[in-house]
Amino acid sequence: MKKQNDYYYDARQFASILKQAEFSGKISIGKFFLPGKKGVSDSIQYNQAGLDILDNLHGYTFPIQDGELQVSLQLYENVNNHYRLFCYTKIDKKQGMTFSVNLTTEKESDNVIYLTQKLKFAEQYQGSSQLAQAHRRQKQIVFCDLLKKLGFDVTENSDLILGIFDPVEKQLVNTSIDKFLNDFIVVSILKGHFQGNKGYQLEILPTYNKLDYIFTGKDEGIADLPLKLVANKSKRAIPLGLRYKVLKKDAFKCVACGRSVNDGVKLQIDHKIPFSLGGLTELNNLQTLCNECNLSKSNRFID
């Protein structure tokens, strides 16, 4: 069993590389760019309380239609003794947490940490509990679909995989730290838009109002991602440990274009023979593709 000081070590190692991430003056949301500047002017949650292992280095301000959106990334140990990377937003006098990932996890294999988080919504509404649940479920479906179209790695179980961190080597193995920073901020801001209670809406997306009808589509299941996933060849979901084995097999490079994280791409795991065409979830049928090649492949077979 891991000791608490081991978790602290992992968190400090991750913080050390995240402190080195560079902000280019804008974040990329697909083909859209949202300009911003480094720093925030207000006190946001714990950014001035000395708890943040990132030493308050990752605060950003983005001008949007609703005003100056301030974003503060903070890494600290929460009340459950878990080290998490949080994103807090503030606009005018409205502030709140939009997204976080856990760094205190059981390690699936090879001593690496999977920076993954289930994408779901927890807002409560007055009135029908059934309608509230339907609204949260539809927001989850739309949000996950949007992130997939933007090139994010979202599983069939609505789990977002932002990166794979090796605390021994002090590096991310499937993405660069700059891209991780961009992606974490993008997901956080977009989720705040969908939450609808953070005081802002992005003009590039439609306003997400509360539904007045109940979504009756098939529920694909939103159970929490287990700490240990059992490999099942007949299931589409790729276990976390198997994902890392595929990356190692392919020397942490895209098999289609040969690029690695050093070339500014994010590496993802793909079925050679698509699952929808009978391909199995096993090592020999899985390959490493960069996010760009994976998007262009779609549902076709590429060997």
DRENPAFI-903152 format. One record per residue (C-alpha): residue in one letter; x, y negated, z negated. Coordinates in steps of 0.25 Angstrom, whole numbers, plus 5000, padded with zeros to 4 digits. Layout:
% residues N
aXYZ ...
% end
This chain:
% residues 303
m500050005000 k500549865004 k500849774992 q500449634991 n501849574993 d501849655006 y500649585011 y501249455007 y502549485015 d501649515027 a500949385026 r502249305024 q502849375036 f501649335045 a501649195039 s503049185043 i502849205058 l501549135058 k502249005053 q503049015066 a501849015075 e501848885084 f500648805087 s500648755101 g499648645099 k498448725104 i497848855102 s497348945114 i495948995115 g495949075127 k496148975138 f495748865129 f496748785121 l496348705108 p497448605105 g497748575090 k498848525081 k499648585069 g499148555055 v497848525048 s497548395040 d496648455029 s496648555018 i496148685024 q495848805014 y497248835008 n498148765018 q498648675007 a498548764995 g499948834997 l499348975000 d499548985015 i500749065018 l500848995031 d501148865023 n500048785030 l500848795044 h499648835052 g498648725052 y498048665065 t497048565069 f496248575082 p495348465088 i494048525092 q492648465095 d492248465081 g493448405075 e494848435070 l494848585068 q495948615057 v496448765057 s497348815045 l497948955045 q498349005032 l498949135027 y498749175012 e498349285003 n496849285000 v496049324988 n496049474993 n497549474993 h497649475008 y498449385017 r497649325028 l497949225038 f496749125038 c496249015047 y495448905041 t494848785049 k494348655045 i493648545053 d493048425046 k492748475032 k492348615037 q493348725034 g493448875033 m494149005037 t493949055051 f494849175052 s495949255045 v496749385047 n497349475036 l498849505034 t498649595023 t498249725030 e498549875030 k499549895041 e499049985052 s500450025057 d501949985058 n501849885047 v501049785055 i499849695052 y498749675061 l498149535061 t496749575064 q495349525059 k493949555061 l493149445069 k491849425061 f491049315055 a490449305041 e489649185041 q488349185034 y486949125038 q485649095031 g484549175036 s484549315043 s485749395039 q485549485051 l485549355060 a486849315053 q487549445055 a487149445070 h487749305072 r489049345065 r489049475074 q488849395087 k489849295083 q490849405081 i490549465095 v490649335102 f491949295094 c492649425097 d492249425112 l492849285113 l494149325106 k494249445116 k494049355128 l495149255122 g496149375122 f496049415107 d496249555102 v494849585097 t494449735094 e493149795096 n492949785081 s493049635082 d494449635075 l495449525080 i496849575081 l497749445081 g499149505079 i499949615074 f501049575064 d502249645060 p502749585046 v504049665047 e504449605060 k503749475057 q503049465070 l501749485077 v501849605087 n500749575097 t500649425098 s501449305095 i501349225082 d500949095090 k499849175097 f499349235084 l499249095079 n498449045091 d497549165090 f497349155075 i496949005076 v496049035089 v495249145082 s495149065069 i494548945077 l493649025086 k493149105074 g492848975066 h492048925079 f491249055078 q491049045063 g490248925065 n490448865051 k491848815052 g491448675057 y491848685071 q491548735085 l492448745096 e492048675109 i492548785118 l491548885112 p490048885111 t489448845097 y489148975090 n487848955083 k487049045074 l486249145082 d484749145080 y484649295085 i485149425081 f486249495089 t485849635092 g487049685100 k487849805097 d488749795084 e490149835087 g490449845072 i491249745064 a491849835053 d493149785047 l494449835054 p494949945045 l496349935040 k496650075046 l496050105060 v496050245065 a496450265079 n495250325087 k495450345102 s494050335105 k493850195099 r494250065106 a494749995094 i496350005094 p496850035080 l497849925075 g498950025073 l498750085087 r498849935092 y500249925086 k500650055092 v500250005106 l501049875104 k502249955100 k502150055112 d502049935122 a503249865115 f502349755111 k502149705126 c501049695135 v501049825145 a500449745156 c501349615156 g502449645147 r502249525138 s502449525123 v502049425112 n503349355115 d502649315128 g501449255121 v500449365123 k499649445113 l499749595114 q498449675113 i498149825114 d497349875126 h496750015131 k497450055144 i496250125148 p495150035143 f494350095131 s493050075140 l493650165151 g493950275141 g495350235136 l495650285122 t496250205111 e497550275110 l499050235111 n499150285125 n497950205130 l498350075123 q499249965128 t499849825125 l499249715133 c499449565131 n498149485129 e498249435143 c498449565150 n497349625141 l496349525145 s496649545160 k496549695159 s495149695153 n494549835154 r495449885165 f496449995165 i497949945166 d499050045165 
% end
